[in-house]
Amino acid sequence: MAPMPGPSPGPFRGPSKDRPALMQLMAISWNFGWPVAAGVIVGSWVDGKLGSSPAATLTFGLGAMITAVWRLIALGKQDAVEREHELDAEREKETHQR
């Protein structure tokens, strides 16, 4: 009987080829959605306190949106680097097997 693989370090930290597309979509939605929602909620609260409707809501919401996009781009670049390292390791392994 073949040995069972060990648990992955987390739902989004395993090799990218092992992650289902739905999990990747959920991660993107979560990483984008909650900061924007939090920014709008905080902005609305600030507007209520200061009576500056909708200035703070727009500012916090757009700021959160820009930050979320920036973070998603950074995560995409990090994933690309990890994929390249995985491919390099596989090529190195194939080279040594010959």
N, C-alpha and C positions, 0 to 999 in steps of 0.2 A: 504494500500500500504506500502511495506517495505521501510525503509529509505535508501537512496542512500549512499554508502560508500564514505568517504571523499577522496580527492586526495592523492595519494601516495607522500612521501617526495621527490621523484626523480625517474628517469627511472631505476636506478640500486640500489636504497636504500630500496625498499620495501622488504617484506618477500621473501625469495628465492623461495618458492614454487609458488609465484605469477608471477615470471619472466619467460617469454617464453624462450625456449632454444635458439632461434635465437638472442634474446637480449643479452643473456649471451655470445654467440659466438661473437657478434659484440663488446661487451665490452672487451673481451680477445684480439681480433684482434686490436682494437684501442689502448689498453694499451701496446701491444707489438709492433705494427707496427710503430706508430709515433716516439717513441724514437729512434728506429733503423734507420729509414729514416733520422731523424734529425742528428744523430751521423754521418752517412755517408756523409750527405751534409756538415756539419761543418768540418769533416775530409778532405773532398775533397777541401774545401775552404782553409784550413790550408796548405794542400799539395801544392796548387797553389801558395800560398804566400811564402812558404819556399822552394819549389822545392823538396820536400821529397816524391814524389809519390811512392807508395801507403801506406806509413807507418802510417800517421795520419788517413787516411781513415779507414784502418784496425783497428787501435787502438780505435778510437772513435766509429766505428761501433760495434766492439766486446764488448767494454765497455758498450755501450748502450744496447746491447743484453743481457749481463750478468745482468745489472741492471733491465731490463724489466722482465727477468725470476725471479729474486729475488723478485720483486714487485708482480708478479702474484702468487708466492708461498705464500707470506704474505697475499694477498687478499684471497687466498683459505683457509688459516688457519683461517682468520677472519670470513669468511663465515661459516666454520664448527663450530666455537664457537657460532655464531648467531643461527645456526640451532639447536644446542644442547640446547641453552637457550629457543628457541621456543618450543622444545619438552618437556623440563622440565616444562615450564609454562602450556602446555596442560595436562601433567600428573598430575600436581598439581591441575588444575581445575577439572579434572575427579575425583580425590581423594576427593575433597571437595563436589562434587555433590552427592556422594554416601552416 
